[in-house]
Amino acid sequence: MNNNEEIELTSIQATAYWWVNLIRSKVKEILIETSSNEDKTKFAHIFCKFTEVDWRKIYLQLVYYIGEDVNNYIPNGDVYGIDAFNQDTEKGGHNRINEELSKILQISIPDIRLASSDSKDLVIYTNMFGACVWYKSCGVSDLSTKYEPSYVLTGDENELDFYNQVLSTIAVLQQKDHNFDSTPILRDRFCDEYKRIYSSDKTLDEIRKRFNKAFNKAADRDIVWGRSFKQSYFAYFRDFDYVGLEKYMKLAEHYARIILQIEKVPEGQSLVKNKYKN
């Protein structure tokens, strides 16, 4: 599959992916706001250390369970005019999803409101033919079934490794030289060294395009401020942004030395603080 192609999901897969992204966004919101609500705190604590591998497992299991929900749904003439399996983001409105997450994770999931704090609640409806979302503030929209490839959807470990290596390198650069902000230098020296290390059969242009995709994904996740076509960027890592990067940090130090043109690190010293190497 060409990495630039969108993936076409079934309505059930799209619904499962929608829930995964909604939960991830809610966890991030709770952690940033440092909520004092006990249930919210418990909810965030359950998911805050999840890697992309963990999220993919949840996605695959939710595809199975939501498929069962859709197949077993008995029409009941929904009051809003859409008669299909549905769940609401408001507290008490997504008990079925909570039950399924509890089965997957073997832990009780606190019932909390899952819509973002600055928006109204949503209801998602799914059958075998499609899915739609009722935005309580502005009506109903079909749920898209086409998405950019991601590890959660594809399980592509090569792309996940590449993204994590780019991200960990940015983290090390920020720690070593907080003033470094050149996107072109970061891209060119990272990609040159990547090709040298792995003797990649891909051209440098292909590797740079791959880098741009990873860089922009980090921007989409609010870790990097800037886009790949800009001349400069700023990185802002929160504790949860380091999850899953531990095993990439050693090589990231090597990339950082190349990018910053540091020939040698003093013996016994590291380019990253210990707290990032847990």
N, C-alpha and C positions, 0 to 999 in steps of 0.2 A: 504493500500500500504506500502510495506517495504521501509523505508527511504533511503536504499542503492540502490534501484532500480532507473534506469534512467526513465525519462518520455518521451514517444513517442508523438511528436507533429505532427499536420498536417503541410503541407507546408505553409499555411496561418498563423497558430499560430507561426511557427518558424520564419517567416518573421517579424511578429509583435514583437516577443521577440528580434530579431536582432536589430530592430529600437530602442526599449527601452534601450538595452544595449549600443548601439552606442551613443544615446543622453546622457545617464548618464555619459559615458566616456568623451564626449565632454564638458559637464558642469564642470566636475571635472578638466579637463585640463585648461579651461578658468579661473576657480577660483584659481587654483594654479599659473597660469602665471600672474594673475591680469591684464588681457588684457585692453588696452586703447581704443580698438575698441568699438564704441557705440552699434552696433548691437549685438556683442558678449556679451557685458556686460548685455544688456537687456535680451538676450536669457538665460544666466546663472541665472539671477535674477528670471526669471519665474520658473525655476526648482530647484533652490538650496535648498529650504526648503521642498522638497517632501520627504515623508516617503515611506516605502515599500508599505503601503496601497495605497498611491497616485499612485505609479508606477504600481501597479496591475490594478488599474482602467484604466490607460492609455493603458496598455497592452490589456485588455479585449475590450476596445472600438476600438483599432486599429485592433484587430482580425475581428471585425464586418466590419469596413470600408474597410480594405484591401480585405476582402472576396467579398465585393461589387465591388471593383476595378477589381479583377480577373474575376468575373462573367460577368462584363460589358466590358471587354477588347475586342477590335476589332483587329484581326491580321493585321499587316501592314508591314510585312517583315523587321524586325529589321536589321539594317545595320551590326550588329555584329554577325548575324546568330542565334540569340536566340529570338524567337518571343513570348513574354509574357509580362505581365504587369511589368513595371520596373521603378525604381527611382534611381537617381544618387546622390552621397554625395556632389558633387560640388555645389557651390552657383548657384541657378537657376535651379538645376536639380532635386529637390525634392519638387516641388510646391504642388503636391497632398498631400504628407505627412504633409506639413505645413498647408494646408487647413484643414485637418482632425484634427490635433492637435488644431487648432484654434477653431474648432467646439466643441471639447471635453472640452477645458479649458475656452472657451468663452473669449478669448483674442487673439489679433493679434500676431502671431509668427514671429519674425525677420528671414529673410532668410540669413543663414550663411553657410559656408562650414562645413560639419559635420565629415569629415575624420580627423584623428589626424594630428597635424601639421607636424609630421615627416614621414607621409606616403602619397602615391598617392591616388587619389579618387577611389571609388568603385561604381559599379552598381549592384543592386540586382534585379533579375528576378524571378517572381513567377507565377505559374499556379496551377491548382488543383492537379497536379501530382507530383510537386516538386518545389524546389527553388534552385537557384545557384547565386553565387557572382562572378562578373568579377573584378578581382584585376588588375587595369590598369598597374600595374608594372610587373605582372607575370602570367596572364591568368585566367582561369575560374575554380572554385571549387564548388562542390555541397554544399549547406547549410545543416549542420547537423540538424536532427530532433530529436535527443536524447540528453537530458539534465539532469543534476543533479536536484533534486527537490529544488525549492526555493519558497518563499512566493508569489512572483509575478506570478508564474505558478500555484501554488496549492491553495493559500489562506489559508494555514495551520497556524492558529493563535497560536497554541501551540508551533510550531517550531519557529515562529517569536518571541514570548515572551521569549523563552529560549535563542535564539541568542542575543536579546536585553539585557537580564539580564546578560549574560556573558560579553557582550561588555561594558555595563555600569559599571560592577564590575571592569573590567580592567581599565576603565577611573578613577574610584575612587582610585584604588590602585596606579596609576601613580601620582595622586594628593597628596595622603597621604604619600607615600614613593617612591620617584623617583628611589631609588636603588633596589627596589624589582623587581626581574626578573626570579623567579623560576617557570617554567612551571609545573613541577610535583606537587609542593606545591599548586599552584593556582588551578590546576585541582582536586587534591585529596580533599582539604578542601572545595572547592566550591561544588563538587558533594556530599560529605558527608552531608553538610548542606542542600543542595537542597533536598536530600532524607529525611532528618529529618523533614524539613518544610512541605513538601507535602505528606509525607508518601507514596511515590511513590511505585507502585507495580513492577516497573522496578528494575532490579539488579543494583548494583553499577557499574558493568562492562558495562551495557547498557547505564547508565547515563554518564559514562566517554567517551564512544564512541560518544555519542551525543555532549558532550562538545568538543571533538576533532574536530568534524565536524564544530561546531560554531567557534572555535578558528581558524581553517584553512580558513574558509570563511572570517574572519576578516583579515587574512594574505593576502588572494587573493585581498582584497580591499585596501591593503597597509596601514591598520591601525595598524596592528601588524607585526613586523619583526621577523620571526621565524616560525617554524611549530610545531604541537602538539607533535612530537616525539623528539624534541630538549629539552635540559635541561634548556635553558634560552630563553628569548624573550625581545623585546623592543617595547613599544607602542608609536605611534606618531599620536595624534589626531589633525585634523584640525577642524575649526569651523563647517564645513558641516558634519563632522563625528558624531557630537552630535545630529543631527536632529533625532527626534523620540525617544530619550532616556530619556526625562525629567521624565516621570512617573515611570521609573525604578530606578532612582537615590537613592530614600530613602532606598529601599531594598538593593541596591548595597552597601550602607554604612554599612549595617548589614553584608553582605558577606565579605566586606573588613576588618571589625573588627575581624571576625572569621579567615580569612586567615592570617592577621598580628598578631593575638592573642592579640588584644587590648580589654581589658575587658569592658572599659567604655570610652565614649567620654565626655570631660568636658562639663557641662551644657551650652547650648547656642552656642556651636560650632558644626561645620559640617565638615565632611571629604572632602567635595568638595567646591570649590569656588562658590560664588553666580552666576557667569555668566554661570555656567553649570546647573543651576536649574531654568532657565527661563520657 
